[in-house]
Amino acid sequence: MPEAGETLLAIDGVGKRFGDLAALDGVSLDITAGEIHGLLGENGAGKSTLCNIVFGVLRADAGGMRLGGTPYRPTGPAGALAAGVAMVHQHFSLVGDLSVVDNLLLGQARGFLRRAEFAAEVVRLSETFGLALRPQAIVDDLSVGERQRVEIVKCLMRRPRLLVLDEPTAVLLPAEIEGLLQVCERVAASGCGIVLVTHKLAEIRRTAHRVTVLRHGRVVARSDAPADEIDRLVRAMIQRDLVGAAPTLRAAVGSASAAPAAATAVGDVVLRVEGLGLRDASGVRRLDNIGFSVHRGEIVGIAGVEGNGQSELVAVLAGATAATEGGFRVDDQPFANGSPKALTAAGVGVVPEDRHREGCVPAMSLALNLALSTLQRFRRWGLVDRVALAGEARDRMRAFDIRAAGPEVPFASLSGGNQQKAVLARELSLPGLRLLVAAQPTRGLDVGAVEAIYAQIRAAAERGVAVLLASSELDELLAVADRLLVMYRGRVMGECAATAESRPRIGAWMAGHAA
Amino acid sequence: MTVLAVARPGMRPWRSELWVPVGAVVVALLGGLALVAAAGVALPAAVAAFADGAWGSAYAIGASLNRAVALGFVGLGFIVAHRANLTNVGGEGQIAAGGIVSTALCLYGGAASLPGPLAWIVPLTAAAIAGGVWGSIAGVLKVRIGTNEVISTLLLSFIGVWALYGCVQSTRVLRQPMTDSATLPESLEVPLATQVPALVSGLDMPLHAGAVVLLALAALVAVVLARSLFGLRLRAVGLNPPAARRAGMPIGATVVIAMFIAGAFAGLAGGFMLQGEQLALKARFPSGYGIDGLVVGLLARGTVKGVLASALLFGFLRSGGIAMELSAGVPSAIVLVIQGLVILLLAGSAWWLHRSRRA
């Protein structure tokens, strides 16, 4: 292992273009052995592109890199791994049916499988770095946090000189985040360089030795003492002051959030969920006796670690999945397995969790996507009135600040933020809208777009729309919702006002402890 | 299935780069000539036979165009279903279904006694419905139990083709009365009233009224695909079923209707083939039109214009090829190889255009 403080990876003037877009433009930074180097930036700032270049997934168009003093030009992940660079991706690549050890063997076995030896190595690494792992556990039985630890062990088994972690905390419980950061510290202490990609300030403040901030593909700020310069770094990242910014904006960067404005006067019940249960095709219980209600003008947040039934709940409320027990009522009209069409007619708008899969048809035009669920309104003499369609699309683009060259451009050509604004625009413009169900509406968006999305949702609530908002970003929920439900393993663990004081109770509920 | 990979829904149609497919056809034909020469056939004789058979006389032109009309119908149906990301490879069986029903109505269903043009329009319509029903079985199977429509239409095709074979083998079904042991296994000729009239009378040109029907339906399909709510629904269902479902569109009904339309066009092709050209139902009735029509649909890359162009190409290519085989003695295998070359090079040029556009 190199001496701590010695330059490990030197990135010199690296540039990368995708068509007209300069994803990276003359980025230089160096990472020293034994440091945790925070890479901070909004979505689309170029963080992932840079990581992918370092890990050999992409090739730089300009500039070069040196690893441990020698030129480093990986032609693929295999080359990067051979050179001692490992990466933990946001999405895991594990085989669910296999045990932890077998997953680790998959990548590295040659000739005979030496399971016992491997298992011993797993235990040794786990103990050294505080990664509690049972080598014989089946991956499907593990929590997301545990699976991430398997990925980290997979990297560590190759004894890397440099470990890149791409947004590793996005999927973790608050308690798990702390554990992960401790692991990072131990790995760094062993002399390995760590690149921690994040847009969360709290993590930077807590662990990073140095920070580089990217914006629009350029380095806009550096700091050798990030904990003391958080405000300067945020300004560089989002080009705005955090002081006085909307609470949703503050929440989006993980800065402590203020309690939302006092709850608005609550109106009649719009959505009433009663005894709702769901078993999937293999008989596994996904939702268990869920009951709650959402009132006119109220924003109810659903918090919880991803995969605890939020997606299934939204799917049932959207009419995509039929409940196996119980049901729900919208304005006293019962729906057990309401079809999407009937729900649209009842005034239920849905922003689905996976907007590319369910929210839009990317190859069709923006105008068509803006009217997808109500196309029959544009039927004239059997044909679709394109002029009216484009006219309405232009109105929506103006009202919701959707930036695109025009209503006829393919939906896929829009940026993620504008796509999400368009989906939201369509759902919020439903005739007779009574209830909006939104799942993870801000995932993958930059802070500017997050702010715009929440402003629209708030405005809808003020007009009297009942809003149910599922998100794994607790800070955002606290900033925007009036009331929170916390889900754990398909059940509602608890319910509380969305205030900062509730935070400890929410954390406990998210981990499955009754508070 | 290289060809299948070429025409995906959502891909762009041929544009100004028309020279690329044209060049591909020319290169394929030149390659074909080289093969003919290699097979020891005198080139001038082969070329002359090809030209003669394809466009050498009014009769040849009419026959080529009739062939193109039948292929055009199958191709139109193919692109409608393909909008919904459904691949109908069951043209043969759907043509057979159309042929059986048309023959039955013309000979024994009393169609001949219907007034005026109804005598041939009614059996044609019935043929289209029969093909449509045959096609929609695959749609229902897909919606109900998720059977891949490529598999089910292909297998239904075998059933249709062999059902037709059975029909013409037995005098209790459609076979003509047995007068002696040499009576062919085919139906009687359909009555004159039920035959599709020639487009140009007096000339020795067999071109029938199907050409006009094809052009009218082609225009209708173009408008429906591009401008109607149903066309948009087909596209949405084809490109992203979960989003279409979320938007309240009836996915299952759209799939079944799309397969019905694909089958109906093939059934109509069968009706025209029977009432316009062959007049009697023979054992090998569909004779590859379903497969050629599938290729026409694929090469059209989703556009109606493309269907018409590739139907013409294949209509003439097939006629010329048969003539080359019959009068110049070119082995039929080589004719098939030339057709394969055309498909391969067109597919290759499509891939090349697609790639250069993205670069």
HADDOCK unambig.tbl for C-alpha pairs under 7 A between the chains (distance, minus, plus):
assign (segid A and resid 320 and name CA) (segid B and resid 246 and name CA) 6.87 0.50 0.50
assign (segid A and resid 340 and name CA) (segid B and resid 246 and name CA) 5.66 0.50 0.50
assign (segid A and resid 340 and name CA) (segid B and resid 247 and name CA) 6.71 0.50 0.50
assign (segid A and resid 340 and name CA) (segid B and resid 248 and name CA) 5.00 0.50 0.50
assign (segid A and resid 341 and name CA) (segid B and resid 248 and name CA) 4.20 0.50 0.50
assign (segid A and resid 357 and name CA) (segid B and resid 240 and name CA) 6.90 0.50 0.50
assign (segid A and resid 357 and name CA) (segid B and resid 242 and name CA) 6.26 0.50 0.50
assign (segid A and resid 357 and name CA) (segid B and resid 243 and name CA) 6.22 0.50 0.50
assign (segid A and resid 358 and name CA) (segid B and resid 242 and name CA) 4.97 0.50 0.50
assign (segid A and resid 358 and name CA) (segid B and resid 243 and name CA) 3.83 0.50 0.50
assign (segid A and resid 358 and name CA) (segid B and resid 246 and name CA) 6.42 0.50 0.50
assign (segid A and resid 359 and name CA) (segid B and resid 243 and name CA) 5.37 0.50 0.50
assign (segid A and resid 360 and name CA) (segid B and resid 243 and name CA) 5.65 0.50 0.50
assign (segid A and resid 361 and name CA) (segid B and resid 236 and name CA) 6.42 0.50 0.50
assign (segid A and resid 361 and name CA) (segid B and resid 239 and name CA) 6.51 0.50 0.50
assign (segid A and resid 361 and name CA) (segid B and resid 240 and name CA) 5.74 0.50 0.50
assign (segid A and resid 361 and name CA) (segid B and resid 243 and name CA) 6.58 0.50 0.50
assign (segid A and resid 363 and name CA) (segid B and resid 10 and name CA) 6.81 0.50 0.50
assign (segid A and resid 372 and name CA) (segid B and resid 247 and name CA) 5.95 0.50 0.50
assign (segid A and resid 373 and name CA) (segid B and resid 247 and name CA) 4.07 0.50 0.50
assign (segid A and resid 373 and name CA) (segid B and resid 248 and name CA) 6.10 0.50 0.50
assign (segid A and resid 382 and name CA) (segid B and resid 228 and name CA) 6.34 0.50 0.50
assign (segid A and resid 383 and name CA) (segid B and resid 227 and name CA) 5.54 0.50 0.50
assign (segid A and resid 383 and name CA) (segid B and resid 228 and name CA) 4.25 0.50 0.50
assign (segid A and resid 383 and name CA) (segid B and resid 229 and name CA) 6.23 0.50 0.50
assign (segid A and resid 384 and name CA) (segid B and resid 227 and name CA) 5.70 0.50 0.50
assign (segid A and resid 384 and name CA) (segid B and resid 228 and name CA) 5.34 0.50 0.50
assign (segid A and resid 384 and name CA) (segid B and resid 229 and name CA) 5.83 0.50 0.50
